[in-house]
Amino acid sequence: MPTRKILFLCTGNFYRSRFAEEWFNHLAAQKGLAWNADSRGLSKNPYLLGNRGPISPLTVQELAKRSVRLGEIRFPKILEQGEAAQFERVIALDQDEHQPLIEGFYPELLATVTYWNIKDLGDESSESALGRLAAKIETLLTALA
């Protein structure tokens, strides 16, 4: 059976979307599901966001608490034009934050993207945001099984 693909989007591909990618892939593998997640950022210049390094230490810490071994340690990736077409599902992690970016830079996604309501640091603590994100992913995987 071919692997189906899902894409998680956030602003900088440093914190929330990277957690979503790793947690989704960890659980999908445990359940033997033919799904694979990837993640991208919507900001055209994520380094202006103040992110330092390849991935948020808060993401690494939360994944370690959940006994998730990190996959590829890579720097953030920005969504390229047309790239989302290869994914069966596309989820942006906060509608208030991401819908304007999608409207401005990726209008082709407007009809297909699903928005969640997971706030970034400064608007929601990492414990709350990543905990709620983990629960939403677990619910999603149950629906995909």
FIMARGU-952166 format. One record per atom (N, C-alpha, C): residue in one letter; atom name; x, y, z. Coordinates in steps of 0.001 Angstrom, whole numbers, padded with zeros to 6 digits. Example, Ala and Ser with C-alpha at 12.3 -4.5 7.8 and 13.67 -1.06 7.14 Angstrom:
<pt r="A" a="N" xx="013190" yy="-005690" zz="007800"/>
<pt r="A" a="CA" xx="012300" yy="-004500" zz="007800"/>
<pt r="A" a="C" xx="013200" yy="-003300" zz="007800"/>
<pt r="S" a="N" xx="012850" yy="-002250" zz="007080"/>
<pt r="S" a="CA" xx="013670" yy="-001060" zz="007140"/>
<pt r="S" a="C" xx="012900" yy="000030" zz="007870"/>
This chain:
<pt r="M" a="N" xx="000849" yy="-001176" zz="000000"/>
<pt r="M" a="CA" xx="000000" yy="000000" zz="000000"/>
<pt r="M" a="C" xx="000899" yy="001245" zz="000000"/>
<pt r="P" a="N" xx="000635" yy="002201" zz="-000898"/>
<pt r="P" a="CA" xx="001460" yy="003414" zz="-000922"/>
<pt r="P" a="C" xx="001233" yy="004265" zz="000328"/>
<pt r="T" a="N" xx="002261" yy="004974" zz="000715"/>
<pt r="T" a="CA" xx="002179" yy="005848" zz="001876"/>
<pt r="T" a="C" xx="001439" yy="007124" zz="001507"/>
<pt r="R" a="N" xx="000500" yy="007502" zz="002351"/>
<pt r="R" a="CA" xx="-000237" yy="008743" zz="002170"/>
<pt r="R" a="C" xx="000478" yy="009835" zz="002956"/>
<pt r="K" a="N" xx="000348" yy="011070" zz="002483"/>
<pt r="K" a="CA" xx="001151" yy="012150" zz="003056"/>
<pt r="K" a="C" xx="000296" yy="013292" zz="003589"/>
<pt r="I" a="N" xx="000749" yy="013815" zz="004733"/>
<pt r="I" a="CA" xx="000110" yy="014960" zz="005372"/>
<pt r="I" a="C" xx="001175" yy="016023" zz="005623"/>
<pt r="L" a="N" xx="000783" yy="017284" zz="005515"/>
<pt r="L" a="CA" xx="001710" yy="018397" zz="005705"/>
<pt r="L" a="C" xx="001205" yy="019292" zz="006826"/>
<pt r="F" a="N" xx="002088" yy="019585" zz="007783"/>
<pt r="F" a="CA" xx="001788" yy="020524" zz="008858"/>
<pt r="F" a="C" xx="002514" yy="021834" zz="008572"/>
<pt r="L" a="N" xx="001780" yy="022945" zz="008687"/>
<pt r="L" a="CA" xx="002330" yy="024269" zz="008406"/>
<pt r="L" a="C" xx="002282" yy="025147" zz="009644"/>
<pt r="C" a="N" xx="003353" yy="025889" zz="009873"/>
<pt r="C" a="CA" xx="003346" yy="026960" zz="010860"/>
<pt r="C" a="C" xx="004160" yy="028113" zz="010271"/>
<pt r="T" a="N" xx="004464" yy="029082" zz="011051"/>
<pt r="T" a="CA" xx="005122" yy="030262" zz="010511"/>
<pt r="T" a="C" xx="006571" yy="029992" zz="010146"/>
<pt r="G" a="N" xx="007336" yy="029442" zz="011079"/>
<pt r="G" a="CA" xx="008776" yy="029303" zz="010855"/>
<pt r="G" a="C" xx="009299" yy="027895" zz="010720"/>
<pt r="N" a="N" xx="008463" yy="026865" zz="010885"/>
<pt r="N" a="CA" xx="008899" yy="025467" zz="010818"/>
<pt r="N" a="C" xx="010022" yy="025172" zz="011805"/>
<pt r="F" a="N" xx="009833" yy="025687" zz="013019"/>
<pt r="F" a="CA" xx="010850" yy="025566" zz="014051"/>
<pt r="F" a="C" xx="010309" yy="024909" zz="015320"/>
<pt r="Y" a="N" xx="009047" yy="025088" zz="015593"/>
<pt r="Y" a="CA" xx="008481" yy="024701" zz="016893"/>
<pt r="Y" a="C" xx="007246" yy="023806" zz="016722"/>
<pt r="R" a="N" xx="006085" yy="024376" zz="016446"/>
<pt r="R" a="CA" xx="004841" yy="023613" zz="016404"/>
<pt r="R" a="C" xx="004801" yy="022590" zz="015275"/>
<pt r="S" a="N" xx="005085" yy="023021" zz="014060"/>
<pt r="S" a="CA" xx="004966" yy="022088" zz="012927"/>
<pt r="S" a="C" xx="005992" yy="020970" zz="013018"/>
<pt r="R" a="N" xx="007148" yy="021259" zz="013596"/>
<pt r="R" a="CA" xx="008159" yy="020208" zz="013748"/>
<pt r="R" a="C" xx="007722" yy="019193" zz="014789"/>
<pt r="F" a="N" xx="007104" yy="019670" zz="015874"/>
<pt r="F" a="CA" xx="006549" yy="018747" zz="016859"/>
<pt r="F" a="C" xx="005474" yy="017886" zz="016201"/>
<pt r="A" a="N" xx="004573" yy="018518" zz="015449"/>
<pt r="A" a="CA" xx="003482" yy="017790" zz="014795"/>
<pt r="A" a="C" xx="004023" yy="016714" zz="013865"/>
<pt r="E" a="N" xx="005016" yy="017051" zz="013081"/>
<pt r="E" a="CA" xx="005620" yy="016088" zz="012152"/>
<pt r="E" a="C" xx="006182" yy="014877" zz="012893"/>
<pt r="E" a="N" xx="006973" yy="015134" zz="013901"/>
<pt r="E" a="CA" xx="007631" yy="014043" zz="014628"/>
<pt r="E" a="C" xx="006627" yy="013196" zz="015412"/>
<pt r="W" a="N" xx="005675" yy="013844" zz="016103"/>
<pt r="W" a="CA" xx="004700" yy="013109" zz="016909"/>
<pt r="W" a="C" xx="003780" yy="012286" zz="016011"/>
<pt r="F" a="N" xx="003317" yy="012862" zz="014898"/>
<pt r="F" a="CA" xx="002472" yy="012138" zz="013952"/>
<pt r="F" a="C" xx="003211" yy="010911" zz="013422"/>
<pt r="N" a="N" xx="004442" yy="011093" zz="012961"/>
<pt r="N" a="CA" xx="005191" yy="009970" zz="012384"/>
<pt r="N" a="C" xx="005474" yy="008885" zz="013413"/>
<pt r="H" a="N" xx="005765" yy="009284" zz="014632"/>
<pt r="H" a="CA" xx="006010" yy="008318" zz="015713"/>
<pt r="H" a="C" xx="004766" yy="007456" zz="015949"/>
<pt r="L" a="N" xx="003615" yy="008102" zz="016100"/>
<pt r="L" a="CA" xx="002386" yy="007365" zz="016375"/>
<pt r="L" a="C" xx="001918" yy="006551" zz="015170"/>
<pt r="A" a="N" xx="002050" yy="007103" zz="013972"/>
<pt r="A" a="CA" xx="001648" yy="006371" zz="012765"/>
<pt r="A" a="C" xx="002474" yy="005095" zz="012626"/>
<pt r="A" a="N" xx="003766" yy="005182" zz="012906"/>
<pt r="A" a="CA" xx="004619" yy="003985" zz="012841"/>
<pt r="A" a="C" xx="004207" yy="002969" zz="013894"/>
<pt r="Q" a="N" xx="003925" yy="003432" zz="015112"/>
<pt r="Q" a="CA" xx="003480" yy="002527" zz="016178"/>
<pt r="Q" a="C" xx="002200" yy="001794" zz="015802"/>
<pt r="K" a="N" xx="001307" yy="002498" zz="015123"/>
<pt r="K" a="CA" xx="000013" yy="001918" zz="014756"/>
<pt r="K" a="C" xx="000063" yy="001164" zz="013424"/>
<pt r="G" a="N" xx="001210" yy="001216" zz="012744"/>
<pt r="G" a="CA" xx="001336" yy="000542" zz="011456"/>
<pt r="G" a="C" xx="000520" yy="001187" zz="010353"/>
<pt r="L" a="N" xx="000307" yy="002487" zz="010451"/>
<pt r="L" a="CA" xx="-000480" yy="003204" zz="009450"/>
<pt r="L" a="C" xx="000411" yy="003657" zz="008289"/>
<pt r="A" a="N" xx="-000124" yy="003600" zz="007105"/>
<pt r="A" a="CA" xx="000614" yy="003996" zz="005899"/>
<pt r="A" a="C" xx="000464" yy="005498" zz="005662"/>
<pt r="W" a="N" xx="000832" yy="006281" zz="006665"/>
<pt r="W" a="CA" xx="000799" yy="007736" zz="006590"/>
<pt r="W" a="C" xx="002161" yy="008267" zz="007005"/>
<pt r="N" a="N" xx="002569" yy="009371" zz="006390"/>
<pt r="N" a="CA" xx="003817" yy="010039" zz="006741"/>
<pt r="N" a="C" xx="003576" yy="011540" zz="006746"/>
<pt r="A" a="N" xx="004096" yy="012209" zz="007766"/>
<pt r="A" a="CA" xx="003960" yy="013666" zz="007877"/>
<pt r="A" a="C" xx="005261" yy="014350" zz="007532"/>
<pt r="D" a="N" xx="005131" yy="015551" zz="007025"/>
<pt r="D" a="CA" xx="006245" yy="016468" zz="006809"/>
<pt r="D" a="C" xx="005768" yy="017821" zz="007301"/>
<pt r="S" a="N" xx="006661" yy="018794" zz="007336"/>
<pt r="S" a="CA" xx="006265" yy="020118" zz="007808"/>
<pt r="S" a="C" xx="007045" yy="021191" zz="007065"/>
<pt r="R" a="N" xx="006431" yy="022363" zz="007008"/>
<pt r="R" a="CA" xx="007040" yy="023517" zz="006351"/>
<pt r="R" a="C" xx="006605" yy="024781" zz="007084"/>
<pt r="G" a="N" xx="007347" yy="025858" zz="006810"/>
<pt r="G" a="CA" xx="007000" yy="027178" zz="007313"/>
<pt r="G" a="C" xx="006395" yy="028026" zz="006220"/>
<pt r="L" a="N" xx="005580" yy="028979" zz="006623"/>
<pt r="L" a="CA" xx="004907" yy="029874" zz="005684"/>
<pt r="L" a="C" xx="005609" yy="031213" zz="005518"/>
<pt r="S" a="N" xx="006438" yy="031597" zz="006485"/>
<pt r="S" a="CA" xx="007139" yy="032873" zz="006416"/>
<pt r="S" a="C" xx="008220" yy="032804" zz="005344"/>
<pt r="K" a="N" xx="008319" yy="033843" zz="004559"/>
<pt r="K" a="CA" xx="009335" yy="033867" zz="003502"/>
<pt r="K" a="C" xx="010738" yy="034039" zz="004080"/>
<pt r="N" a="N" xx="010850" yy="034542" zz="005308"/>
<pt r="N" a="CA" xx="012150" yy="034672" zz="005955"/>
<pt r="N" a="C" xx="012027" yy="034295" zz="007430"/>
<pt r="P" a="N" xx="012062" yy="032987" zz="007722"/>
<pt r="P" a="CA" xx="011848" yy="032551" zz="009108"/>
<pt r="P" a="C" xx="012954" yy="032989" zz="010063"/>
<pt r="Y" a="N" xx="014113" yy="033349" zz="009550"/>
<pt r="Y" a="CA" xx="015210" yy="033739" zz="010432"/>
<pt r="Y" a="C" xx="014962" yy="035108" zz="011061"/>
<pt r="L" a="N" xx="014052" yy="035896" zz="010490"/>
<pt r="L" a="CA" xx="013675" yy="037162" zz="011110"/>
<pt r="L" a="C" xx="012818" yy="036941" zz="012342"/>
<pt r="L" a="N" xx="012339" yy="035711" zz="012547"/>
<pt r="L" a="CA" xx="011493" yy="035392" zz="013690"/>
<pt r="L" a="C" xx="012289" yy="035196" zz="014975"/>
<pt r="G" a="N" xx="013609" yy="035167" zz="014867"/>
<pt r="G" a="CA" xx="014448" yy="034987" zz="016045"/>
<pt r="G" a="C" xx="014722" yy="033549" zz="016407"/>
<pt r="N" a="N" xx="014320" yy="032613" zz="015566"/>
<pt r="N" a="CA" xx="014595" yy="031202" zz="015828"/>
<pt r="N" a="C" xx="016076" yy="030930" zz="015609"/>
<pt r="R" a="N" xx="016648" yy="030177" zz="016517"/>
<pt r="R" a="CA" xx="018076" yy="029863" zz="016435"/>
<pt r="R" a="C" xx="018259" yy="028353" zz="016401"/>
<pt r="G" a="N" xx="018980" yy="027879" zz="015407"/>
<pt r="G" a="CA" xx="019264" yy="026457" zz="015300"/>
<pt r="G" a="C" xx="018249" yy="025739" zz="014439"/>
<pt r="P" a="N" xx="018366" yy="024430" zz="014374"/>
<pt r="P" a="CA" xx="017514" yy="023664" zz="013469"/>
<pt r="P" a="C" xx="016099" yy="023411" zz="013979"/>
<pt r="I" a="N" xx="015917" yy="023351" zz="015309"/>
<pt r="I" a="CA" xx="014612" yy="023001" zz="015872"/>
<pt r="I" a="C" xx="014522" yy="023571" zz="017286"/>
<pt r="S" a="N" xx="013325" yy="023931" zz="017696"/>
<pt r="S" a="CA" xx="013130" yy="024515" zz="019020"/>
<pt r="S" a="C" xx="013535" yy="023536" zz="020123"/>
<pt r="P" a="N" xx="014302" yy="024002" zz="021089"/>
<pt r="P" a="CA" xx="014619" yy="023148" zz="022240"/>
<pt r="P" a="C" xx="013361" yy="022689" zz="022984"/>
<pt r="L" a="N" xx="012295" yy="023498" zz="022970"/>
<pt r="L" a="CA" xx="011043" yy="023098" zz="023618"/>
<pt r="L" a="C" xx="010414" yy="021906" zz="022901"/>
<pt r="T" a="N" xx="010535" yy="021874" zz="021590"/>
<pt r="T" a="CA" xx="010039" yy="020743" zz="020809"/>
<pt r="T" a="C" xx="010836" yy="019490" zz="021139"/>
<pt r="V" a="N" xx="012153" yy="019621" zz="021157"/>
<pt r="V" a="CA" xx="013031" yy="018483" zz="021467"/>
<pt r="V" a="C" xx="012721" yy="017955" zz="022866"/>
<pt r="Q" a="N" xx="012544" yy="018860" zz="023822"/>
<pt r="Q" a="CA" xx="012256" yy="018471" zz="025207"/>
<pt r="Q" a="C" xx="010927" yy="017728" zz="025307"/>
<pt r="E" a="N" xx="009898" yy="018249" zz="024654"/>
<pt r="E" a="CA" xx="008581" yy="017613" zz="024731"/>
<pt r="E" a="C" xx="008590" yy="016244" zz="024054"/>
<pt r="L" a="N" xx="009278" yy="016120" zz="022932"/>
<pt r="L" a="CA" xx="009372" yy="014822" zz="022263"/>
<pt r="L" a="C" xx="010127" yy="013823" zz="023131"/>
<pt r="A" a="N" xx="011189" yy="014267" zz="023790"/>
<pt r="A" a="CA" xx="011946" yy="013375" zz="024672"/>
<pt r="A" a="C" xx="011074" yy="012887" zz="025827"/>
<pt r="K" a="N" xx="010236" yy="013775" zz="026392"/>
<pt r="K" a="CA" xx="009328" yy="013370" zz="027469"/>
<pt r="K" a="C" xx="008362" yy="012290" zz="026997"/>
<pt r="R" a="N" xx="008079" yy="012284" zz="025702"/>
<pt r="R" a="CA" xx="007159" yy="011308" zz="025130"/>
<pt r="R" a="C" xx="007897" yy="010110" zz="024522"/>
<pt r="S" a="N" xx="009196" yy="010022" zz="024811"/>
<pt r="S" a="CA" xx="010054" yy="008918" zz="024325"/>
<pt r="S" a="C" xx="010091" yy="008816" zz="022806"/>
<pt r="V" a="N" xx="010107" yy="009972" zz="022155"/>
<pt r="V" a="CA" xx="010206" yy="010018" zz="020699"/>
<pt r="V" a="C" xx="011650" yy="010298" zz="020320"/>
<pt r="R" a="N" xx="012183" yy="009403" zz="019522"/>
<pt r="R" a="CA" xx="013531" yy="009628" zz="018979"/>
<pt r="R" a="C" xx="013391" yy="010493" zz="017745"/>
<pt r="L" a="N" xx="014112" yy="011594" zz="017741"/>
<pt r="L" a="CA" xx="014031" yy="012510" zz="016613"/>
<pt r="L" a="C" xx="014532" yy="011857" zz="015339"/>
<pt r="G" a="N" xx="013837" yy="012168" zz="014267"/>
<pt r="G" a="CA" xx="014285" yy="011750" zz="012944"/>
<pt r="G" a="C" xx="015405" yy="012675" zz="012495"/>
<pt r="E" a="N" xx="015350" yy="013055" zz="011261"/>
<pt r="E" a="CA" xx="016360" yy="013935" zz="010683"/>
<pt r="E" a="C" xx="016387" yy="015273" zz="011424"/>
<pt r="I" a="N" xx="017577" yy="015656" zz="011900"/>
<pt r="I" a="CA" xx="017730" yy="016983" zz="012490"/>
<pt r="I" a="C" xx="018099" yy="017907" zz="011339"/>
<pt r="R" a="N" xx="017144" yy="018720" zz="010952"/>
<pt r="R" a="CA" xx="017333" yy="019596" zz="009805"/>
<pt r="R" a="C" xx="016916" yy="021005" zz="010165"/>
<pt r="F" a="N" xx="017353" yy="021935" zz="009361"/>
<pt r="F" a="CA" xx="016930" yy="023314" zz="009552"/>
<pt r="F" a="C" xx="015524" yy="023492" zz="008978"/>
<pt r="P" a="N" xx="014826" yy="024526" zz="009399"/>
<pt r="P" a="CA" xx="013474" yy="024765" zz="008915"/>
<pt r="P" a="C" xx="013422" yy="024841" zz="007388"/>
<pt r="K" a="N" xx="012300" yy="024366" zz="006865"/>
<pt r="K" a="CA" xx="012047" yy="024430" zz="005428"/>
<pt r="K" a="C" xx="010853" yy="025341" zz="005195"/>
<pt r="I" a="N" xx="010943" yy="026113" zz="004129"/>
<pt r="I" a="CA" xx="009855" yy="027007" zz="003733"/>
<pt r="I" a="C" xx="009067" yy="026339" zz="002618"/>
<pt r="L" a="N" xx="007767" yy="026458" zz="002667"/>
<pt r="L" a="CA" xx="006905" yy="025882" zz="001642"/>
<pt r="L" a="C" xx="007183" yy="026537" zz="000295"/>
<pt r="E" a="N" xx="007458" yy="025713" zz="-000693"/>
<pt r="E" a="CA" xx="007680" yy="026197" zz="-002057"/>
<pt r="E" a="C" xx="006347" yy="026236" zz="-002801"/>
<pt r="Q" a="N" xx="006237" yy="027111" zz="-003767"/>
<pt r="Q" a="CA" xx="005021" yy="027206" zz="-004571"/>
<pt r="Q" a="C" xx="004732" yy="025848" zz="-005217"/>
<pt r="G" a="N" xx="003509" yy="025381" zz="-005099"/>
<pt r="G" a="CA" xx="003073" yy="024129" zz="-005700"/>
<pt r="G" a="C" xx="003437" yy="022877" zz="-004936"/>
<pt r="E" a="N" xx="004279" yy="023000" zz="-003937"/>
<pt r="E" a="CA" xx="004760" yy="021837" zz="-003186"/>
<pt r="E" a="C" xx="003637" yy="021122" zz="-002430"/>
<pt r="A" a="N" xx="002665" yy="021848" zz="-001950"/>
<pt r="A" a="CA" xx="001601" yy="021250" zz="-001138"/>
<pt r="A" a="C" xx="000738" yy="020287" zz="-001938"/>
<pt r="A" a="N" xx="000790" yy="020348" zz="-003249"/>
<pt r="A" a="CA" xx="-000045" yy="019482" zz="-004083"/>
<pt r="A" a="C" xx="000288" yy="018003" zz="-003904"/>
<pt r="Q" a="N" xx="001482" yy="017697" zz="-003430"/>
<pt r="Q" a="CA" xx="001876" yy="016299" zz="-003245"/>
<pt r="Q" a="C" xx="001330" yy="015686" zz="-001950"/>
<pt r="F" a="N" xx="000643" yy="016495" zz="-001141"/>
<pt r="F" a="CA" xx="000125" yy="016034" zz="000143"/>
<pt r="F" a="C" xx="-001390" yy="015870" zz="000068"/>
<pt r="E" a="N" xx="-001869" yy="014783" zz="000666"/>
<pt r="E" a="CA" xx="-003303" yy="014521" zz="000672"/>
<pt r="E" a="C" xx="-004050" yy="015455" zz="001627"/>
<pt r="R" a="N" xx="-003385" yy="015801" zz="002723"/>
<pt r="R" a="CA" xx="-003970" yy="016712" zz="003704"/>
<pt r="R" a="C" xx="-002940" yy="017776" zz="004062"/>
<pt r="V" a="N" xx="-003450" yy="018995" zz="004287"/>
<pt r="V" a="CA" xx="-002606" yy="020113" zz="004701"/>
<pt r="V" a="C" xx="-003277" yy="020771" zz="005900"/>
<pt r="I" a="N" xx="-002517" yy="020888" zz="006990"/>
<pt r="I" a="CA" xx="-003045" yy="021480" zz="008220"/>
<pt r="I" a="C" xx="-002136" yy="022630" zz="008634"/>
<pt r="A" a="N" xx="-002733" yy="023824" zz="008744"/>
<pt r="A" a="CA" xx="-002031" yy="024988" zz="009288"/>
<pt r="A" a="C" xx="-002386" yy="025060" zz="010769"/>
<pt r="L" a="N" xx="-001404" yy="025322" zz="011597"/>
<pt r="L" a="CA" xx="-001592" yy="025126" zz="013029"/>
<pt r="L" a="C" xx="-002286" yy="026264" zz="013777"/>
<pt r="D" a="N" xx="-002480" yy="027429" zz="013148"/>
<pt r="D" a="CA" xx="-003250" yy="028483" zz="013808"/>
<pt r="D" a="C" xx="-003886" yy="029371" zz="012746"/>
<pt r="Q" a="N" xx="-005199" yy="029342" zz="012677"/>
<pt r="Q" a="CA" xx="-005907" yy="030085" zz="011628"/>
<pt r="Q" a="C" xx="-005629" yy="031586" zz="011688"/>
<pt r="D" a="N" xx="-005694" yy="032186" zz="012870"/>
<pt r="D" a="CA" xx="-005470" yy="033632" zz="012979"/>
<pt r="D" a="C" xx="-004098" yy="034029" zz="012438"/>
<pt r="E" a="N" xx="-003109" yy="033250" zz="012723"/>
<pt r="E" a="CA" xx="-001735" yy="033545" zz="012331"/>
<pt r="E" a="C" xx="-001442" yy="033148" zz="010884"/>
<pt r="H" a="N" xx="-001975" yy="032020" zz="010453"/>
<pt r="H" a="CA" xx="-001543" yy="031447" zz="009173"/>
<pt r="H" a="C" xx="-002435" yy="031748" zz="007981"/>
<pt r="Q" a="N" xx="-003710" yy="032012" zz="008217"/>
<pt r="Q" a="CA" xx="-004577" yy="032302" zz="007078"/>
<pt r="Q" a="C" xx="-004104" yy="033528" zz="006284"/>
<pt r="P" a="N" xx="-003686" yy="034623" zz="006923"/>
<pt r="P" a="CA" xx="-003187" yy="035751" zz="006126"/>
<pt r="P" a="C" xx="-001947" yy="035402" zz="005289"/>
<pt r="L" a="N" xx="-001070" yy="034565" zz="005823"/>
<pt r="L" a="CA" xx="000110" yy="034150" zz="005067"/>
<pt r="L" a="C" xx="-000283" yy="033284" zz="003872"/>
<pt r="I" a="N" xx="-001242" yy="032402" zz="004089"/>
<pt r="I" a="CA" xx="-001712" yy="031547" zz="002993"/>
<pt r="I" a="C" xx="-002415" yy="032397" zz="001930"/>
<pt r="E" a="N" xx="-003258" yy="033317" zz="002353"/>
<pt r="E" a="CA" xx="-003930" yy="034192" zz="001393"/>
<pt r="E" a="C" xx="-002922" yy="035005" zz="000580"/>
<pt r="G" a="N" xx="-001876" yy="035479" zz="001239"/>
<pt r="G" a="CA" xx="-000897" yy="036326" zz="000574"/>
<pt r="G" a="C" xx="000103" yy="035589" zz="-000296"/>
<pt r="F" a="N" xx="000571" yy="034439" zz="000158"/>
<pt r="F" a="CA" xx="001657" yy="033740" zz="-000531"/>
<pt r="F" a="C" xx="001242" yy="032440" zz="-001216"/>
<pt r="Y" a="N" xx="000199" yy="031793" zz="-000717"/>
<pt r="Y" a="CA" xx="-000193" yy="030464" zz="-001214"/>
<pt r="Y" a="C" xx="-001706" yy="030383" zz="-001425"/>
<pt r="P" a="N" xx="-002301" yy="031271" zz="-002209"/>
<pt r="P" a="CA" xx="-003761" yy="031278" zz="-002345"/>
<pt r="P" a="C" xx="-004332" yy="029977" zz="-002912"/>
<pt r="E" a="N" xx="-003514" yy="029197" zz="-003587"/>
<pt r="E" a="CA" xx="-003990" yy="027915" zz="-004122"/>
<pt r="E" a="C" xx="-004380" yy="026941" zz="-003012"/>
<pt r="L" a="N" xx="-003940" yy="027191" zz="-001786"/>
<pt r="L" a="CA" xx="-004256" yy="026317" zz="-000656"/>
<pt r="L" a="C" xx="-005566" yy="026674" zz="000044"/>
<pt r="L" a="N" xx="-006120" yy="027830" zz="-000253"/>
<pt r="L" a="CA" xx="-007289" yy="028309" zz="000497"/>
<pt r="L" a="C" xx="-008444" yy="027313" zz="000536"/>
<pt r="A" a="N" xx="-008663" yy="026595" zz="-000543"/>
<pt r="A" a="CA" xx="-009808" yy="025672" zz="-000599"/>
<pt r="A" a="C" xx="-009525" yy="024334" zz="000062"/>
<pt r="T" a="N" xx="-008264" yy="024046" zz="000363"/>
<pt r="T" a="CA" xx="-007932" yy="022699" zz="000861"/>
<pt r="T" a="C" xx="-007320" yy="022661" zz="002254"/>
<pt r="V" a="N" xx="-006815" yy="023759" zz="002750"/>
<pt r="V" a="CA" xx="-006141" yy="023737" zz="004046"/>
<pt r="V" a="C" xx="-007162" yy="023628" zz="005180"/>
<pt r="T" a="N" xx="-006790" yy="022875" zz="006200"/>
<pt r="T" a="CA" xx="-007550" yy="022790" zz="007448"/>
<pt r="T" a="C" xx="-006789" yy="023590" zz="008485"/>
<pt r="Y" a="N" xx="-007511" yy="024374" zz="009261"/>
<pt r="Y" a="CA" xx="-006866" yy="025187" zz="010296"/>
<pt r="Y" a="C" xx="-007164" yy="024617" zz="011670"/>
<pt r="W" a="N" xx="-006117" yy="024564" zz="012496"/>
<pt r="W" a="CA" xx="-006273" yy="024270" zz="013902"/>
<pt r="W" a="C" xx="-006060" yy="025566" zz="014668"/>
<pt r="N" a="N" xx="-006110" yy="025516" zz="015973"/>
<pt r="N" a="CA" xx="-005997" yy="026716" zz="016791"/>
<pt r="N" a="C" xx="-004944" yy="026508" zz="017883"/>
<pt r="I" a="N" xx="-003725" yy="026245" zz="017437"/>
<pt r="I" a="CA" xx="-002606" yy="026038" zz="018364"/>
<pt r="I" a="C" xx="-001724" yy="027285" zz="018301"/>
<pt r="K" a="N" xx="-001711" yy="028049" zz="019361"/>
<pt r="K" a="CA" xx="-001012" yy="029332" zz="019382"/>
<pt r="K" a="C" xx="000499" yy="029161" zz="019542"/>
<pt r="D" a="N" xx="001226" yy="030174" zz="019096"/>
<pt r="D" a="CA" xx="002677" yy="030208" zz="019189"/>
<pt r="D" a="C" xx="003100" yy="030673" zz="020585"/>
<pt r="L" a="N" xx="004381" yy="030522" zz="020871"/>
<pt r="L" a="CA" xx="004923" yy="031019" zz="022134"/>
<pt r="L" a="C" xx="004622" yy="032502" zz="022262"/>
<pt r="G" a="N" xx="004374" yy="032932" zz="023459"/>
<pt r="G" a="CA" xx="003978" yy="034315" zz="023693"/>
<pt r="G" a="C" xx="002473" yy="034445" zz="023786"/>
<pt r="D" a="N" xx="001751" yy="033578" zz="023083"/>
<pt r="D" a="CA" xx="000296" yy="033570" zz="023148"/>
<pt r="D" a="C" xx="-000236" yy="032355" zz="023899"/>
<pt r="E" a="N" xx="000603" yy="031335" zz="024035"/>
<pt r="E" a="CA" xx="000219" yy="030109" zz="024740"/>
<pt r="E" a="C" xx="001501" yy="029423" zz="025209"/>
<pt r="S" a="N" xx="001471" yy="028867" zz="026401"/>
<pt r="S" a="CA" xx="002662" yy="028178" zz="026909"/>
<pt r="S" a="C" xx="002960" yy="026943" zz="026067"/>
<pt r="S" a="N" xx="004214" yy="026537" zz="026063"/>
<pt r="S" a="CA" xx="004579" yy="025348" zz="025286"/>
<pt r="S" a="C" xx="003894" yy="024107" zz="025844"/>
<pt r="E" a="N" xx="003720" yy="024018" zz="027157"/>
<pt r="E" a="CA" xx="003052" yy="022861" zz="027742"/>
<pt r="E" a="C" xx="001628" yy="022743" zz="027221"/>
<pt r="S" a="N" xx="000921" yy="023861" zz="027195"/>
<pt r="S" a="CA" xx="-000450" yy="023862" zz="026713"/>
<pt r="S" a="C" xx="-000503" yy="023611" zz="025210"/>
<pt r="A" a="N" xx="000267" yy="024375" zz="024445"/>
<pt r="A" a="CA" xx="000209" yy="024272" zz="022978"/>
<pt r="A" a="C" xx="000603" yy="022884" zz="022494"/>
<pt r="L" a="N" xx="001727" yy="022372" zz="022975"/>
<pt r="L" a="CA" xx="002184" yy="021065" zz="022491"/>
<pt r="L" a="C" xx="001316" yy="019932" zz="023036"/>
<pt r="G" a="N" xx="000784" yy="020099" zz="024227"/>
<pt r="G" a="CA" xx="-000149" yy="019101" zz="024760"/>
<pt r="G" a="C" xx="-001430" yy="019037" zz="023946"/>
<pt r="R" a="N" xx="-001973" yy="020205" zz="023612"/>
<pt r="R" a="CA" xx="-003193" yy="020237" zz="022787"/>
<pt r="R" a="C" xx="-002904" yy="019735" zz="021378"/>
<pt r="L" a="N" xx="-001737" yy="020079" zz="020845"/>
<pt r="L" a="CA" xx="-001359" yy="019613" zz="019515"/>
<pt r="L" a="C" xx="-001218" yy="018099" zz="019496"/>
<pt r="A" a="N" xx="-000592" yy="017539" zz="020511"/>
<pt r="A" a="CA" xx="-000453" yy="016079" zz="020599"/>
<pt r="A" a="C" xx="-001823" yy="015408" zz="020611"/>
<pt r="A" a="N" xx="-002754" yy="015961" zz="021386"/>
<pt r="A" a="CA" xx="-004100" yy="015378" zz="021470"/>
<pt r="A" a="C" xx="-004821" yy="015460" zz="020125"/>
<pt r="K" a="N" xx="-004688" yy="016565" zz="019417"/>
<pt r="K" a="CA" xx="-005337" yy="016707" zz="018108"/>
<pt r="K" a="C" xx="-004757" yy="015702" zz="017111"/>
<pt r="I" a="N" xx="-003460" yy="015483" zz="017174"/>
<pt r="I" a="CA" xx="-002829" yy="014511" zz="016280"/>
<pt r="I" a="C" xx="-003302" yy="013101" zz="016609"/>
<pt r="E" a="N" xx="-003420" yy="012787" zz="017883"/>
<pt r="E" a="CA" xx="-003909" yy="011463" zz="018279"/>
<pt r="E" a="C" xx="-005332" yy="011253" zz="017772"/>
<pt r="T" a="N" xx="-006176" yy="012264" zz="017873"/>
<pt r="T" a="CA" xx="-007549" yy="012176" zz="017359"/>
<pt r="T" a="C" xx="-007540" yy="012015" zz="015837"/>
<pt r="L" a="N" xx="-006696" yy="012769" zz="015164"/>
<pt r="L" a="CA" xx="-006578" yy="012673" zz="013707"/>
<pt r="L" a="C" xx="-006156" yy="011275" zz="013289"/>
<pt r="L" a="N" xx="-005173" yy="010706" zz="013947"/>
<pt r="L" a="CA" xx="-004695" yy="009370" zz="013592"/>
<pt r="L" a="C" xx="-005767" yy="008318" zz="013819"/>
<pt r="T" a="N" xx="-006575" yy="008481" zz="014855"/>
<pt r="T" a="CA" xx="-007684" yy="007554" zz="015073"/>
<pt r="T" a="C" xx="-008660" yy="007628" zz="013902"/>
<pt r="A" a="N" xx="-008911" yy="008828" zz="013423"/>
<pt r="A" a="CA" xx="-009823" yy="008982" zz="012278"/>
<pt r="A" a="C" xx="-009232" yy="008444" zz="010989"/>
<pt r="L" a="N" xx="-007914" yy="008489" zz="010848"/>
<pt r="L" a="CA" xx="-007257" yy="008023" zz="009632"/>
<pt r="L" a="C" xx="-007072" yy="006513" zz="009595"/>
<pt r="A" a="N" xx="-007159" yy="005872" zz="010768"/>
<pt r="A" a="CA" xx="-006912" yy="004409" zz="010860"/>
<pt r="A" a="C" xx="-007988" yy="003608" zz="010149"/>
